[in-house]
Amino acid sequence: MDTILKNNKINEIIGKVDFIFSDKKNIMKIKNHVASHIAVPEDKVCKREIGIIDDMRICLVNGCEVGVKFYMDFVEGGNDAVYGTNSEIADAHFIPNGEIWLDANINAAMLRFICVHEIYERMLMKYHGIRYDVAHRLANELEKRLKRQFLDDQLSNH
């Protein structure tokens, strides 16, 4: 059960995520804005869309603000299959349907891996009926593999 989705679908997701994050200057500008701002209404967070992949809006949010206003255990990112209004997984339901939230306070180089993790986890749960604990473990395995590949590439270039 290494991967439920076929490798070509995973590679397609990775390609779309890489495209969104290819404009590093714009991503950094949005990331820095979101990380340093707080939304005034108590039921809102500072959020900026950075792209759309299939039926998912990819957004940067101020993760500290999310933790204070909605869910203390929000770490790095989340998706509507886990934290959405129709989810029965988490105690809190704050991510609108069709959205993936990434914490703008995370290292910029790591954001793309977290994005892939959230997309993969969401697809497994929403379209394949996989339970959260299994989907999360599989998404962690994929994220770790991508990070290891990234680090190996960094080491081989030095």
N, C-alpha and C positions, 0 to 999 in steps of 0.2 A: 504494500500500500504506500510505496514511496511517493508517488504522485498520482492524484486522481485525474487531474487534467493532463492532456497529452502535452509533450514537450513543445510542440509547435505553438500551442495556445499559450503556454508559459512564456515562450520566447516572444510571442506577439505582445503580451502584456509588458514584458521588460522593454521591448522596443518603444512602445507608447509612453512608458514612464520616462525612459531616457530622452525622448523627444521633448516632453514637458520640462525636464530639468536641463535641457541643453542650453537654454538661455540663462546662463549662470548669473549674469549681471542683473537681469530682471528678477530672478528668483531671490537673490540676495537683498535686493531693494524691498521686495514684498516681505521677505522673512524678517528683516530688521524692523520694518514698520509694525508688523503684527506683534513681534516679540516685545516691542516697547510701548504698546498701546493697550488700553483697557476700555471696553465698551461701558458706557454709562448705565444703560438699563440693567437691572439685576438679572434678568432672564436672557441676556445676550452676551456674546463674546466677540472680541475682535477677530474677524474672519475675512480672508481674501481667497477667492477662487484663483487657482493657478493653471487649471486645465480641466478638460473633460476626457474621460476614457470610457468608451462604450456608453453605458447608462449612468456613469458615476461622475459626480463633480468632485474634483480633488481640491481641497481647501487647506490653507495654512491657518492655524489658530494659535492663540496664546495659551499654551498648555497649563501654565500656572493659574490663569484665569478660569480655565475649564475645571481644574482641580478644586478651586475655591467655590465656584458657583454651582457646579453640577455633580462632580464625582471625584472624590479625593484620589482614587486609584487610577485615574487617567494617566497613562504613561506612553509617551512617544506618538501614539496615534490610535485611531479607532474607526469603526465603520458602522453603518446603520443596521447591519445584521446582528451586531452585538449591542449597540447603544441606541438603536433607533426606536421610534415610537411603537413599532409593532413587535419589538424584540421581547422575549421572555428570558433572556440570558442574564443581563446585568440588572442591578438594583435601580439604575438610573437610565432614563430614556431622553437623550438630549441631542442626538445627531439626527438631522432631518433625513427622510428617506432619499436614497440616491446620493448620499454624500459620504466622503471619506475625509476625516480630519487628521492632519499631521501637525505635531507640535513644532511651532516655529523656533522654539528655543533649542532644538536639537542641532547638532553639528550638520552643516549643509551637505557634506559628503555622504552622510548617513541617511538623509531624508529619502532618497530614491529607494533604498532598501526597505525602509519602513513602509513606503508607498506600495511597493510590490507585495510585501507581507499583507497589508490591509486588503488589497485587491484580491489576492489569492484566497485569503481566509473568507472574505465576503462571498466570492464565487462558489467556493466549496459548500458554504452553508446555504446560500440562497438558491443555487441552481442544482446542487447535487445532494441536498438534504443531510449533509455531514454535521454531526454534533460539534458544538463550539470547541470542546477540549481536543478533539481529534483535528479539526480544522486549524486550530491555533498551533498545535504541535507540528503539523505539516507545513504551515506558513513559517514557523520558526526554523525548520530544517531548510527550507528554500532560502530564507533570508540569510542564514548562517553560511550556506553554500555560496551565495552571491558575494557576501562580505569577504569570505576566504579567497575567492577568485580575485576580488578587487585588491586585497592586500598582496596576494601573490604577484599580480600585475605591477603594483607599486614597487615591490622589492626587485622585480626583474628589470625595471627601468632605472634602477640606481646602481 
